[in-house]
Amino acid sequence: MWRPYLLSVLRIAIGLLFFQHGAEKLWGFAGGRVDYNFGTLHGFAGPLEVTGGLLMVLGLFTRTTAFILCGEMAVAYFSRWAPRGLWPINNGGEEAVIFCFIYLWLVTAGAGPWSLDYLLQKRHQKAHVGAGFSPTPEPLTAKNR
């Protein structure tokens, strides 16, 4: 009953946190280090995190965005944190690992009901039902083969 809504709450919270990381890199939010060298991984991460964070908050293109951000966090972990040691607790990479796995989960779970993806999906289903199409395909049975 509450699970889909908690999925939306988690997605929004993680999007806001991720937006802050991008804002830190682009605009120095909260005293962060501004990096306009977009040719580096750190500089490229800023626009990716701002855009991805906003898309996560809105719940728009959630699965695709989560896939890209999951990859970004995996690259960040293995390029920046893993060389410092084996365990995330020792090398400082816990945050990258947590972000990575939450985004991986959102790839499979989707955006939840409080999202633009959900609204677009419902709108698309209404359009097909109104045109005489079934929103889901009928299962293959002996009757309709």
The first five atom37 places (N, CA, C, CB, O) and aatype in JSON, in Angstrom:
{
  "aatype": [12, 17, 1, 14, 18, 10, 10, 15, 19, 10, 1, 9, 0, 9, 7, 10, 10, 13, 13, 5, 8, 7, 0, 6, 11, 10, 17, 7, 13, 0, 7, 7, 1, 19, 3, 18, 2, 13, 7, 16, 10, 8, 7, 13, 0, 7, 14, 10, 6, 19, 16, 7, 7, 10, 10, 12, 19, 10, 7, 10, 13, 16, 1, 16, 16, 0, 13, 9, 10, 4, 7, 6, 12, 0, 19, 0, 18, 13, 15, 1, 17, 0, 14, 1, 7, 10, 17, 14, 9, 2, 2, 7, 7, 6, 6, 0, 19, 9, 13, 4, 13, 9, 18, 10, 17, 10, 19, 16, 0, 7, 0, 7, 14, 17, 15, 10, 3, 18, 10, 10, 5, 11, 1, 8, 5, 11, 0, 8, 19, 7, 0, 7, 13, 15, 14, 16, 14, 6, 14, 10, 16, 0, 11, 2, 1],
  "atom_mask": [
    [1, 1, 1, 1, 1],
    [1, 1, 1, 1, 1],
    [1, 1, 1, 1, 1],
    [1, 1, 1, 1, 1],
    [1, 1, 1, 1, 1],
    [1, 1, 1, 1, 1],
    [1, 1, 1, 1, 1],
    [1, 1, 1, 1, 1],
    [1, 1, 1, 1, 1],
    [1, 1, 1, 1, 1],
    [1, 1, 1, 1, 1],
    [1, 1, 1, 1, 1],
    [1, 1, 1, 1, 1],
    [1, 1, 1, 1, 1],
    [1, 1, 1, 0, 1],
    [1, 1, 1, 1, 1],
    [1, 1, 1, 1, 1],
    [1, 1, 1, 1, 1],
    [1, 1, 1, 1, 1],
    [1, 1, 1, 1, 1],
    [1, 1, 1, 1, 1],
    [1, 1, 1, 0, 1],
    [1, 1, 1, 1, 1],
    [1, 1, 1, 1, 1],
    [1, 1, 1, 1, 1],
    [1, 1, 1, 1, 1],
    [1, 1, 1, 1, 1],
    [1, 1, 1, 0, 1],
    [1, 1, 1, 1, 1],
    [1, 1, 1, 1, 1],
    [1, 1, 1, 0, 1],
    [1, 1, 1, 0, 1],
    [1, 1, 1, 1, 1],
    [1, 1, 1, 1, 1],
    [1, 1, 1, 1, 1],
    [1, 1, 1, 1, 1],
    [1, 1, 1, 1, 1],
    [1, 1, 1, 1, 1],
    [1, 1, 1, 0, 1],
    [1, 1, 1, 1, 1],
    [1, 1, 1, 1, 1],
    [1, 1, 1, 1, 1],
    [1, 1, 1, 0, 1],
    [1, 1, 1, 1, 1],
    [1, 1, 1, 1, 1],
    [1, 1, 1, 0, 1],
    [1, 1, 1, 1, 1],
    [1, 1, 1, 1, 1],
    [1, 1, 1, 1, 1],
    [1, 1, 1, 1, 1],
    [1, 1, 1, 1, 1],
    [1, 1, 1, 0, 1],
    [1, 1, 1, 0, 1],
    [1, 1, 1, 1, 1],
    [1, 1, 1, 1, 1],
    [1, 1, 1, 1, 1],
    [1, 1, 1, 1, 1],
    [1, 1, 1, 1, 1],
    [1, 1, 1, 0, 1],
    [1, 1, 1, 1, 1],
    [1, 1, 1, 1, 1],
    [1, 1, 1, 1, 1],
    [1, 1, 1, 1, 1],
    [1, 1, 1, 1, 1],
    [1, 1, 1, 1, 1],
    [1, 1, 1, 1, 1],
    [1, 1, 1, 1, 1],
    [1, 1, 1, 1, 1],
    [1, 1, 1, 1, 1],
    [1, 1, 1, 1, 1],
    [1, 1, 1, 0, 1],
    [1, 1, 1, 1, 1],
    [1, 1, 1, 1, 1],
    [1, 1, 1, 1, 1],
    [1, 1, 1, 1, 1],
    [1, 1, 1, 1, 1],
    [1, 1, 1, 1, 1],
    [1, 1, 1, 1, 1],
    [1, 1, 1, 1, 1],
    [1, 1, 1, 1, 1],
    [1, 1, 1, 1, 1],
    [1, 1, 1, 1, 1],
    [1, 1, 1, 1, 1],
    [1, 1, 1, 1, 1],
    [1, 1, 1, 0, 1],
    [1, 1, 1, 1, 1],
    [1, 1, 1, 1, 1],
    [1, 1, 1, 1, 1],
    [1, 1, 1, 1, 1],
    [1, 1, 1, 1, 1],
    [1, 1, 1, 1, 1],
    [1, 1, 1, 0, 1],
    [1, 1, 1, 0, 1],
    [1, 1, 1, 1, 1],
    [1, 1, 1, 1, 1],
    [1, 1, 1, 1, 1],
    [1, 1, 1, 1, 1],
    [1, 1, 1, 1, 1],
    [1, 1, 1, 1, 1],
    [1, 1, 1, 1, 1],
    [1, 1, 1, 1, 1],
    [1, 1, 1, 1, 1],
    [1, 1, 1, 1, 1],
    [1, 1, 1, 1, 1],
    [1, 1, 1, 1, 1],
    [1, 1, 1, 1, 1],
    [1, 1, 1, 1, 1],
    [1, 1, 1, 1, 1],
    [1, 1, 1, 1, 1],
    [1, 1, 1, 0, 1],
    [1, 1, 1, 1, 1],
    [1, 1, 1, 0, 1],
    [1, 1, 1, 1, 1],
    [1, 1, 1, 1, 1],
    [1, 1, 1, 1, 1],
    [1, 1, 1, 1, 1],
    [1, 1, 1, 1, 1],
    [1, 1, 1, 1, 1],
    [1, 1, 1, 1, 1],
    [1, 1, 1, 1, 1],
    [1, 1, 1, 1, 1],
    [1, 1, 1, 1, 1],
    [1, 1, 1, 1, 1],
    [1, 1, 1, 1, 1],
    [1, 1, 1, 1, 1],
    [1, 1, 1, 1, 1],
    [1, 1, 1, 1, 1],
    [1, 1, 1, 1, 1],
    [1, 1, 1, 1, 1],
    [1, 1, 1, 0, 1],
    [1, 1, 1, 1, 1],
    [1, 1, 1, 0, 1],
    [1, 1, 1, 1, 1],
    [1, 1, 1, 1, 1],
    [1, 1, 1, 1, 1],
    [1, 1, 1, 1, 1],
    [1, 1, 1, 1, 1],
    [1, 1, 1, 1, 1],
    [1, 1, 1, 1, 1],
    [1, 1, 1, 1, 1],
    [1, 1, 1, 1, 1],
    [1, 1, 1, 1, 1],
    [1, 1, 1, 1, 1],
    [1, 1, 1, 1, 1],
    [1, 1, 1, 1, 1]
  ],
  "atom_positions": [
    [[0.83, -1.19, 0.0], [0.0, 0.0, 0.0], [0.87, 1.26, 0.0], [-0.94, 0.0, 1.21], [0.65, 2.15, -0.82]],
    [[1.85, 1.34, 0.9], [2.69, 2.52, 0.98], [3.95, 2.39, 0.14], [3.07, 2.78, 2.4], [4.62, 3.39, -0.12]],
    [[4.28, 1.18, -0.29], [5.54, 0.94, -0.99], [5.73, 1.83, -2.22], [5.62, -0.51, -1.4], [6.8, 2.41, -2.37]],
    [[4.75, 1.96, -3.11], [4.98, 2.82, -4.29], [5.23, 4.28, -3.93], [3.79, 2.74, -5.22], [6.02, 4.97, -4.59]],
    [[4.57, 4.75, -2.88], [4.74, 6.15, -2.49], [6.1, 6.37, -1.83], [3.62, 6.57, -1.54], [6.72, 7.41, -2.02]],
    [[6.55, 5.39, -1.06], [7.88, 5.49, -0.48], [8.96, 5.43, -1.55], [8.1, 4.37, 0.54], [10.02, 6.06, -1.41]],
    [[8.71, 4.7, -2.62], [9.62, 4.7, -3.77], [9.74, 6.11, -4.33], [9.12, 3.72, -4.87], [10.84, 6.57, -4.63]],
    [[8.62, 6.79, -4.47], [8.64, 8.17, -4.97], [9.38, 9.1, -4.0], [7.21, 8.68, -5.18], [10.14, 9.96, -4.44]],
    [[9.15, 8.93, -2.71], [9.83, 9.76, -1.71], [11.34, 9.54, -1.78], [9.31, 9.45, -0.29], [12.1, 10.51, -1.75]],
    [[11.77, 8.28, -1.87], [13.2, 7.98, -1.98], [13.78, 8.6, -3.25], [13.44, 6.47, -1.98], [14.86, 9.19, -3.22]],
    [[13.08, 8.48, -4.36], [13.56, 9.03, -5.63], [13.72, 10.55, -5.54], [12.59, 8.66, -6.77], [14.71, 11.1, -6.02]],
    [[12.76, 11.21, -4.94], [12.82, 12.68, -4.8], [13.98, 13.08, -3.89], [11.48, 13.23, -4.24], [14.74, 14.0, -4.2]],
    [[14.12, 12.39, -2.75], [15.2, 12.71, -1.81], [16.57, 12.49, -2.44], [15.07, 11.87, -0.54], [17.46, 13.33, -2.3]],
    [[16.74, 11.38, -3.14], [18.03, 11.09, -3.75], [18.31, 12.09, -4.88], [18.06, 9.63, -4.29], [19.47, 12.46, -5.1]],
    [[17.28, 12.51, -5.59], [17.44, 13.53, -6.63], [17.88, 14.87, -6.07], [0.0, 0.0, 0.0], [18.75, 15.53, -6.64]],
    [[17.29, 15.26, -4.94], [17.69, 16.53, -4.3], [19.13, 16.47, -3.81], [16.75, 16.86, -3.13], [19.88, 17.43, -3.97]],
    [[19.52, 15.34, -3.21], [20.9, 15.19, -2.76], [21.87, 15.24, -3.93], [21.07, 13.87, -1.99], [22.93, 15.86, -3.85]],
    [[21.5, 14.57, -5.01], [22.39, 14.53, -6.17], [22.49, 15.9, -6.84], [21.89, 13.49, -7.18], [23.56, 16.29, -7.3]],
    [[21.38, 16.63, -6.89], [21.4, 17.99, -7.43], [22.39, 18.86, -6.66], [19.98, 18.61, -7.38], [23.11, 19.66, -7.26]],
    [[22.44, 18.7, -5.34], [23.38, 19.48, -4.53], [24.83, 19.21, -4.92], [23.17, 19.17, -3.05], [25.65, 20.12, -4.94]],
    [[25.13, 17.95, -5.22], [26.5, 17.63, -5.63], [26.85, 18.32, -6.94], [26.67, 16.11, -5.77], [27.97, 18.82, -7.1]],
    [[25.91, 18.36, -7.87], [26.15, 19.05, -9.13], [26.25, 20.56, -8.95], [0.0, 0.0, 0.0], [27.09, 21.21, -9.55]],
    [[25.37, 21.11, -8.1], [25.38, 22.55, -7.84], [26.68, 22.96, -7.16], [24.19, 22.96, -6.97], [27.19, 24.07, -7.38]],
    [[27.22, 22.09, -6.35], [28.5, 22.34, -5.7], [29.6, 22.5, -6.75], [28.84, 21.2, -4.72], [30.46, 23.38, -6.64]],
    [[29.58, 21.64, -7.77], [30.63, 21.66, -8.8], [30.43, 22.81, -9.79], [30.64, 20.33, -9.55], [31.41, 23.39, -10.27]],
    [[29.18, 23.15, -10.09], [28.92, 24.19, -11.09], [28.92, 25.6, -10.51], [27.61, 23.93, -11.76], [29.42, 26.53, -11.14]],
    [[28.34, 25.76, -9.32], [28.14, 27.1, -8.78], [28.76, 27.31, -7.4], [26.68, 27.39, -8.71], [28.58, 28.37, -6.81]],
    [[29.48, 26.33, -6.89], [30.1, 26.47, -5.58], [29.12, 26.4, -4.43], [0.0, 0.0, 0.0], [29.38, 26.92, -3.35]],
    [[27.97, 25.74, -4.64], [26.95, 25.61, -3.6], [27.57, 25.05, -2.32], [25.8, 24.69, -4.08], [28.36, 24.1, -2.36]],
    [[27.23, 25.64, -1.19], [27.66, 25.21, 0.14], [29.19, 25.19, 0.26], [27.1, 23.81, 0.45], [29.76, 24.33, 0.94]],
    [[29.84, 26.14, -0.4], [31.29, 26.25, -0.29], [32.07, 25.23, -1.08], [0.0, 0.0, 0.0], [33.24, 24.97, -0.8]],
    [[31.42, 24.64, -2.08], [32.07, 23.61, -2.89], [33.09, 24.17, -3.86], [0.0, 0.0, 0.0], [33.16, 25.38, -4.09]],
    [[33.86, 23.27, -4.43], [34.89, 23.63, -5.4], [34.26, 23.69, -6.79], [36.09, 22.61, -5.37], [33.8, 22.67, -7.31]],
    [[34.23, 24.88, -7.39], [33.7, 25.08, -8.72], [34.67, 24.48, -9.73], [33.45, 26.58, -9.02], [35.88, 24.68, -9.63]],
    [[34.14, 23.74, -10.7], [34.99, 23.09, -11.7], [34.33, 23.22, -13.07], [35.24, 21.6, -11.35], [33.38, 22.51, -13.39]],
    [[34.86, 24.15, -13.88], [34.34, 24.34, -15.24], [35.17, 23.6, -16.28], [34.29, 25.81, -15.57], [34.97, 23.8, -17.48]],
    [[36.08, 22.78, -15.86], [36.89, 22.0, -16.79], [36.1, 20.73, -17.15], [38.3, 21.64, -16.17], [36.32, 19.67, -16.58]],
    [[35.18, 20.88, -18.1], [34.25, 19.8, -18.44], [34.93, 18.62, -19.13], [33.16, 20.33, -19.32], [34.29, 17.59, -19.37]],
    [[36.19, 18.74, -19.44], [36.93, 17.64, -20.03], [37.41, 16.62, -19.0], [0.0, 0.0, 0.0], [37.86, 15.53, -19.36]],
    [[37.32, 16.98, -17.71], [37.7, 16.04, -16.65], [36.46, 15.34, -16.12], [38.46, 16.77, -15.5], [35.34, 15.82, -16.31]],
    [[36.66, 14.22, -15.45], [35.52, 13.5, -14.87], [34.8, 14.35, -13.84], [35.99, 12.19, -14.22], [33.57, 14.35, -13.8]],
    [[35.55, 15.08, -13.01], [34.94, 15.93, -11.99], [34.14, 17.06, -12.62], [36.01, 16.5, -11.05], [33.02, 17.35, -12.19]],
    [[34.7, 17.69, -13.65], [34.01, 18.78, -14.33], [32.79, 18.31, -15.09], [0.0, 0.0, 0.0], [31.77, 19.01, -15.11]],
    [[32.86, 17.15, -15.72], [31.73, 16.58, -16.47], [30.62, 16.14, -15.53], [32.2, 15.4, -17.34], [29.45, 16.13, -15.91]],
    [[30.99, 15.76, -14.31], [29.99, 15.28, -13.35], [29.02, 16.37, -12.92], [30.7, 14.71, -12.12], [27.86, 16.08, -12.64]],
    [[29.46, 17.63, -12.88], [28.59, 18.72, -12.43], [27.31, 18.85, -13.23], [0.0, 0.0, 0.0], [26.22, 18.74, -12.66]],
    [[27.4, 19.07, -14.55], [26.17, 19.16, -15.34], [25.35, 17.87, -15.32], [26.51, 19.52, -16.77], [24.12, 17.91, -15.33]],
    [[26.03, 16.73, -15.29], [25.34, 15.44, -15.24], [24.54, 15.3, -13.94], [26.34, 14.28, -15.37], [23.41, 14.81, -13.95]],
    [[25.12, 15.73, -12.84], [24.45, 15.61, -11.54], [23.32, 16.63, -11.38], [25.46, 15.79, -10.42], [22.3, 16.32, -10.78]],
    [[23.49, 17.83, -11.91], [22.41, 18.82, -11.85], [21.23, 18.35, -12.69], [22.9, 20.22, -12.33], [20.09, 18.33, -12.22]],
    [[21.5, 17.98, -13.93], [20.44, 17.52, -14.82], [19.81, 16.23, -14.31], [20.98, 17.3, -16.24], [18.58, 16.12, -14.25]],
    [[20.64, 15.27, -13.93], [20.12, 14.01, -13.42], [19.34, 14.18, -12.14], [0.0, 0.0, 0.0], [18.3, 13.55, -11.96]],
    [[19.83, 15.02, -11.25], [19.11, 15.29, -10.0], [17.73, 15.89, -10.25], [0.0, 0.0, 0.0], [16.75, 15.49, -9.62]],
    [[17.66, 16.85, -11.17], [16.36, 17.45, -11.5], [15.41, 16.43, -12.13], [16.55, 18.64, -12.46], [14.23, 16.39, -11.78]],
    [[15.92, 15.61, -13.03], [15.07, 14.58, -13.65], [14.59, 13.57, -12.62], [15.84, 13.86, -14.77], [13.46, 13.09, -12.7]],
    [[15.44, 13.26, -11.64], [15.03, 12.34, -10.57], [13.93, 12.97, -9.72], [16.24, 11.95, -9.69], [12.95, 12.31, -9.39]],
    [[14.09, 14.23, -9.36], [13.07, 14.91, -8.55], [11.74, 14.93, -9.29], [13.52, 16.36, -8.22], [10.7, 14.68, -8.69]],
    [[11.77, 15.24, -10.57], [10.55, 15.29, -11.36], [10.01, 13.9, -11.7], [10.79, 16.06, -12.64], [8.83, 13.74, -12.0]],
    [[10.87, 12.9, -11.65], [10.45, 11.56, -12.04], [10.22, 11.47, -13.53], [0.0, 0.0, 0.0], [9.26, 10.85, -13.98]],
    [[11.1, 12.08, -14.29], [10.99, 12.1, -15.75], [12.17, 11.34, -16.35], [10.93, 13.57, -16.28], [13.32, 11.61, -16.01]],
    [[11.89, 10.4, -17.24], [12.91, 9.53, -17.84], [13.71, 8.84, -16.73], [13.86, 10.35, -18.76], [14.93, 8.71, -16.82]],
    [[13.01, 8.39, -15.72], [13.65, 7.89, -14.5], [14.57, 6.71, -14.75], [12.61, 7.5, -13.51], [15.71, 6.71, -14.29]],
    [[14.11, 5.71, -15.47], [14.91, 4.5, -15.66], [16.19, 4.8, -16.44], [14.09, 3.41, -16.37], [17.27, 4.33, -16.08]],
    [[16.07, 5.57, -17.5], [17.23, 5.91, -18.32], [18.21, 6.78, -17.53], [16.79, 6.64, -19.6], [19.42, 6.54, -17.54]],
    [[17.67, 7.78, -16.85], [18.52, 8.66, -16.05], [19.21, 7.88, -14.93], [17.69, 9.81, -15.45], [20.4, 8.08, -14.69]],
    [[18.48, 7.01, -14.26], [19.07, 6.22, -13.19], [20.18, 5.32, -13.72], [17.99, 5.38, -12.49], [21.19, 5.12, -13.05]],
    [[20.01, 4.77, -14.91], [21.04, 3.92, -15.51], [22.32, 4.72, -15.74], [20.53, 3.32, -16.85], [23.42, 4.26, -15.43]],
    [[22.18, 5.92, -16.28], [23.34, 6.78, -16.55], [24.02, 7.19, -15.24], [22.91, 8.04, -17.35], [25.24, 7.16, -15.13]],
    [[23.21, 7.58, -14.24], [23.79, 8.02, -12.97], [24.41, 6.86, -12.19], [22.71, 8.7, -12.11], [25.4, 7.05, -11.48]],
    [[23.85, 5.68, -12.33], [24.45, 4.49, -11.72], [25.85, 4.26, -12.31], [23.54, 3.23, -11.96], [26.8, 3.98, -11.58]],
    [[25.94, 4.4, -13.62], [27.25, 4.27, -14.27], [28.22, 5.34, -13.83], [0.0, 0.0, 0.0], [29.41, 5.07, -13.62]],
    [[27.72, 6.56, -13.69], [28.59, 7.65, -13.24], [29.15, 7.35, -11.85], [27.82, 9.0, -13.22], [30.34, 7.57, -11.6]],
    [[28.31, 6.85, -10.97], [28.76, 6.56, -9.61], [29.73, 5.37, -9.57], [27.56, 6.29, -8.71], [30.64, 5.34, -8.75]],
    [[29.52, 4.4, -10.45], [30.47, 3.27, -10.52], [31.83, 3.77, -10.99], [29.93, 2.17, -11.47], [32.86, 3.38, -10.44]],
    [[31.83, 4.62, -12.02], [33.1, 5.18, -12.51], [33.75, 6.02, -11.42], [32.86, 6.03, -13.79], [34.96, 5.93, -11.21]],
    [[32.96, 6.84, -10.73], [33.51, 7.68, -9.66], [34.14, 6.81, -8.58], [32.42, 8.57, -9.04], [35.23, 7.12, -8.09]],
    [[33.47, 5.74, -8.2], [34.01, 4.89, -7.14], [35.31, 4.24, -7.58], [32.99, 3.81, -6.76], [36.31, 4.31, -6.86]],
    [[35.31, 3.61, -8.75], [36.49, 2.85, -9.15], [37.66, 3.73, -9.59], [36.13, 1.91, -10.27], [38.81, 3.3, -9.53]],
    [[37.38, 4.96, -10.02], [38.48, 5.83, -10.42], [39.02, 6.67, -9.26], [38.03, 6.75, -11.55], [40.21, 6.98, -9.23]],
    [[38.17, 7.04, -8.33], [38.6, 7.96, -7.27], [38.76, 7.28, -5.9], [37.61, 9.08, -7.15], [39.72, 7.57, -5.19]],
    [[37.86, 6.41, -5.55], [37.83, 5.87, -4.19], [38.51, 4.51, -4.05], [36.43, 5.77, -3.72], [39.28, 4.31, -3.11]],
    [[38.25, 3.59, -4.95], [38.81, 2.23, -4.83], [40.33, 2.19, -4.77], [38.34, 1.38, -5.99], [40.89, 1.35, -4.07]],
    [[41.04, 3.07, -5.49], [42.5, 3.04, -5.38], [43.02, 3.35, -3.97], [43.1, 4.03, -6.36], [44.18, 3.05, -3.66]],
    [[42.2, 3.93, -3.13], [42.62, 4.27, -1.76], [42.51, 3.09, -0.79], [41.78, 5.42, -1.25], [43.0, 3.16, 0.33]],
    [[41.86, 2.02, -1.23], [41.72, 0.85, -0.36], [40.54, 0.0, -0.8], [0.0, 0.0, 0.0], [39.72, 0.43, -1.6]],
    [[40.47, -1.21, -0.26], [39.47, -2.18, -0.67], [38.06, -1.84, -0.2], [39.84, -3.52, -0.17], [37.11, -1.92, -0.97]],
    [[37.92, -1.46, 1.06], [36.6, -1.28, 1.65], [36.12, 0.16, 1.58], [36.62, -1.74, 3.09], [36.88, 1.08, 1.88]],
    [[34.86, 0.38, 1.17], [34.32, 1.75, 1.07], [34.39, 2.52, 2.4], [32.88, 1.7, 0.6], [34.57, 3.73, 2.4]],
    [[34.24, 1.83, 3.5], [34.29, 2.51, 4.8], [35.69, 3.09, 5.06], [33.9, 1.54, 5.93], [35.83, 4.09, 5.77]],
    [[36.71, 2.46, 4.49], [38.08, 2.93, 4.69], [38.54, 3.91, 3.62], [39.01, 1.77, 4.72], [39.38, 4.76, 3.89]],
    [[37.99, 3.8, 2.41], [38.48, 4.64, 1.33], [37.62, 5.88, 1.08], [38.57, 3.84, 0.06], [37.94, 6.68, 0.21]],
    [[36.52, 6.05, 1.83], [35.67, 7.23, 1.69], [34.63, 7.14, 0.59], [0.0, 0.0, 0.0], [33.98, 8.13, 0.28]],
    [[34.47, 5.97, -0.01], [33.56, 5.84, -1.14], [32.16, 5.36, -0.83], [0.0, 0.0, 0.0], [31.44, 4.95, -1.74]],
    [[31.75, 5.38, 0.45], [30.43, 4.86, 0.81], [29.31, 5.55, 0.04], [30.19, 5.01, 2.3], [28.37, 4.9, -0.44]],
    [[29.41, 6.86, -0.06], [28.36, 7.64, -0.73], [28.21, 7.24, -2.19], [28.65, 9.14, -0.63], [27.1, 7.09, -2.69]],
    [[29.32, 7.08, -2.88], [29.27, 6.67, -4.29], [28.65, 5.28, -4.43], [30.68, 6.67, -4.9], [27.87, 5.04, -5.35]],
    [[28.98, 4.38, -3.52], [28.41, 3.03, -3.57], [26.91, 3.06, -3.31], [29.11, 2.11, -2.55], [26.14, 2.41, -4.02]],
    [[26.5, 3.82, -2.31], [25.06, 3.9, -1.99], [24.29, 4.51, -3.15], [24.84, 4.74, -0.71], [23.26, 3.98, -3.55]],
    [[24.78, 5.63, -3.71], [24.14, 6.23, -4.87], [24.05, 5.23, -6.01], [24.9, 7.48, -5.32], [23.0, 5.09, -6.65]],
    [[25.14, 4.53, -6.28], [25.19, 3.57, -7.37], [24.11, 2.51, -7.24], [26.57, 2.91, -7.43], [23.39, 2.23, -8.19]],
    [[23.99, 1.92, -6.06], [23.02, 0.85, -5.87], [21.58, 1.35, -5.81], [23.33, 0.1, -4.62], [20.67, 0.65, -6.25]],
    [[21.36, 2.55, -5.29], [20.0, 3.11, -5.32], [19.59, 3.38, -6.75], [19.91, 4.41, -4.47], [18.46, 3.09, -7.14]],
    [[20.49, 3.94, -7.55], [20.16, 4.18, -8.96], [19.95, 2.87, -9.72], [21.26, 5.0, -9.63], [19.07, 2.78, -10.57]],
    [[20.75, 1.87, -9.41], [20.55, 0.57, -10.04], [19.17, 0.02, -9.7], [21.64, -0.43, -9.6], [18.5, -0.55, -10.56]],
    [[18.75, 0.18, -8.46], [17.42, -0.26, -8.06], [16.33, 0.54, -8.79], [17.26, -0.12, -6.54], [15.33, -0.04, -9.21]],
    [[16.52, 1.86, -8.93], [15.52, 2.68, -9.63], [15.41, 2.31, -11.11], [15.87, 4.16, -9.5], [14.35, 2.49, -11.71]],
    [[16.48, 1.8, -11.7], [16.41, 1.32, -13.09], [15.35, 0.23, -13.18], [17.8, 0.78, -13.58], [14.58, 0.19, -14.15]],
    [[15.3, -0.65, -12.2], [14.34, -1.76, -12.25], [13.0, -1.39, -11.65], [14.91, -2.96, -11.53], [11.97, -1.88, -12.12]],
    [[12.98, -0.55, -10.62], [11.73, -0.25, -9.91], [10.91, 0.85, -10.59], [12.05, 0.17, -8.48], [9.69, 0.86, -10.45]],
    [[11.55, 1.75, -11.3], [10.82, 2.86, -11.92], [10.68, 4.03, -10.97], [0.0, 0.0, 0.0], [11.32, 4.08, -9.92]],
    [[9.82, 4.96, -11.34], [9.73, 6.25, -10.64], [8.74, 6.27, -9.49], [9.36, 7.31, -11.61], [8.9, 7.08, -8.58]],
    [[7.75, 5.43, -9.51], [6.7, 5.49, -8.5], [5.57, 6.39, -8.96], [0.0, 0.0, 0.0], [5.67, 7.04, -10.0]],
    [[4.48, 6.43, -8.17], [3.28, 7.14, -8.61], [3.38, 8.67, -8.58], [2.13, 6.73, -7.76], [2.64, 9.34, -9.29]],
    [[4.26, 9.22, -7.78], [4.41, 10.68, -7.73], [5.51, 11.09, -8.69], [4.74, 11.17, -6.28], [6.59, 11.53, -8.28]],
    [[5.23, 10.96, -9.99], [6.25, 11.25, -11.0], [5.59, 11.65, -12.32], [7.18, 10.05, -11.2], [4.44, 11.32, -12.58]],
    [[6.36, 12.35, -13.13], [5.88, 12.67, -14.48], [5.84, 11.43, -15.34], [6.77, 13.74, -15.13], [4.98, 11.32, -16.22]],
    [[6.74, 10.48, -15.12], [6.7, 9.22, -15.86], [5.36, 8.52, -15.66], [7.85, 8.3, -15.42], [4.77, 8.03, -16.62]],
    [[4.88, 8.48, -14.43], [3.61, 7.83, -14.12], [2.45, 8.56, -14.81], [3.39, 7.8, -12.59], [1.57, 7.92, -15.38]],
    [[2.47, 9.88, -14.75], [1.4, 10.66, -15.41], [1.41, 10.44, -16.92], [1.56, 12.16, -15.1], [0.36, 10.29, -17.54]],
    [[2.59, 10.43, -17.51], [2.68, 10.2, -18.96], [2.22, 8.79, -19.33], [4.12, 10.41, -19.44], [1.57, 8.6, -20.36]],
    [[2.55, 7.82, -18.5], [2.13, 6.45, -18.76], [0.6, 6.32, -18.69], [2.79, 5.48, -17.76], [-0.01, 5.68, -19.54]],
    [[0.0, 6.94, -17.68], [-1.47, 6.91, -17.56], [-2.13, 7.61, -18.74], [-1.92, 7.57, -16.23], [-3.15, 7.15, -19.26]],
    [[-1.55, 8.71, -19.15], [-2.1, 9.46, -20.29], [-2.02, 8.63, -21.57], [-1.36, 10.8, -20.48], [-2.95, 8.61, -22.38]],
    [[-0.9, 7.95, -21.73], [-0.69, 7.09, -22.9], [-1.7, 5.93, -22.89], [0.75, 6.55, -22.93], [-2.25, 5.59, -23.93]],
    [[-1.92, 5.34, -21.73], [-2.88, 4.25, -21.63], [-4.29, 4.71, -21.92], [-2.83, 3.62, -20.24], [-5.04, 4.01, -22.6]],
    [[-4.68, 5.89, -21.43], [-6.01, 6.44, -21.71], [-6.21, 6.66, -23.2], [-6.22, 7.76, -20.96], [-7.28, 6.38, -23.74]],
    [[-5.17, 7.16, -23.87], [-5.28, 7.42, -25.31], [-5.5, 6.12, -26.07], [-4.01, 8.13, -25.83], [-6.29, 6.09, -27.01]],
    [[-4.81, 5.05, -25.67], [-4.97, 3.77, -26.35], [-6.31, 3.12, -26.03], [-3.84, 2.84, -25.98], [-6.92, 2.51, -26.91]],
    [[-6.77, 3.24, -24.8], [-8.06, 2.66, -24.44], [-9.17, 3.39, -25.17], [-8.28, 2.71, -22.9], [-10.12, 2.78, -25.65]],
    [[-9.06, 4.71, -25.24], [-10.05, 5.5, -25.95], [-10.1, 5.19, -27.44], [0.0, 0.0, 0.0], [-11.13, 5.36, -28.08]],
    [[-8.99, 4.74, -27.99], [-8.92, 4.41, -29.41], [-9.28, 2.95, -29.67], [-7.54, 4.71, -29.95], [-9.21, 2.48, -30.8]],
    [[-9.67, 2.24, -28.6], [-10.07, 0.85, -28.77], [-8.97, -0.16, -28.55], [0.0, 0.0, 0.0], [-9.16, -1.35, -28.78]],
    [[-7.81, 0.3, -28.12], [-6.7, -0.6, -27.84], [-6.74, -1.02, -26.38], [-5.35, 0.06, -28.18], [-7.14, -0.23, -25.52]],
    [[-6.34, -2.22, -26.1], [-6.22, -2.69, -24.73], [-4.91, -2.15, -24.16], [-6.27, -4.25, -24.66], [-3.89, -2.18, -24.84]],
    [[-4.91, -1.67, -22.9], [-3.67, -1.14, -22.32], [-2.61, -2.2, -22.12], [-3.97, -0.47, -21.01], [-1.42, -1.88, -22.1]],
    [[-3.0, -3.45, -21.98], [-2.04, -4.54, -21.86], [-2.42, -5.62, -22.85], [-2.0, -5.11, -20.4], [-3.61, -5.86, -23.08]],
    [[-1.46, -6.27, -23.43], [-1.79, -7.31, -24.4], [-2.46, -8.5, -23.72], [-0.54, -7.77, -25.15], [-2.16, -8.83, -22.57]],
    [[-3.36, -9.14, -24.44], [-4.01, -10.33, -23.9], [-3.02, -11.48, -23.91], [-5.29, -10.69, -24.72], [-2.21, -11.6, -24.82]],
    [[-3.09, -12.33, -22.88], [-2.18, -13.49, -22.87], [-2.54, -14.46, -23.99], [-2.23, -14.21, -21.5], [-3.69, -14.56, -24.41]],
    [[-1.53, -15.15, -24.45], [-1.72, -16.13, -25.51], [-2.4, -17.35, -24.92], [-0.37, -16.5, -26.19], [-1.81, -18.05, -24.09]],
    [[-3.6, -17.61, -25.34], [-4.32, -18.8, -24.88], [-4.84, -19.55, -26.09], [-5.49, -18.42, -23.94], [-4.74, -19.07, -27.22]],
    [[-5.37, -20.71, -25.84], [-5.91, -21.51, -26.95], [-7.04, -20.78, -27.64], [-6.41, -22.88, -26.44], [-7.25, -20.96, -28.84]],
    [[-7.77, -19.95, -26.9], [-8.92, -19.24, -27.45], [-8.5, -18.2, -28.5], [-9.69, -18.57, -26.32], [-9.19, -18.05, -29.52]],
    [[-7.42, -17.48, -28.29], [-7.08, -16.39, -29.22], [-5.83, -16.66, -30.04], [-6.91, -15.11, -28.45], [-5.17, -15.71, -30.47]],
    [[-5.48, -17.9, -30.26], [-4.31, -18.23, -31.1], [-4.61, -18.07, -32.54], [-3.85, -19.62, -30.85], [-3.73, -18.3, -33.38]]
  ]
}
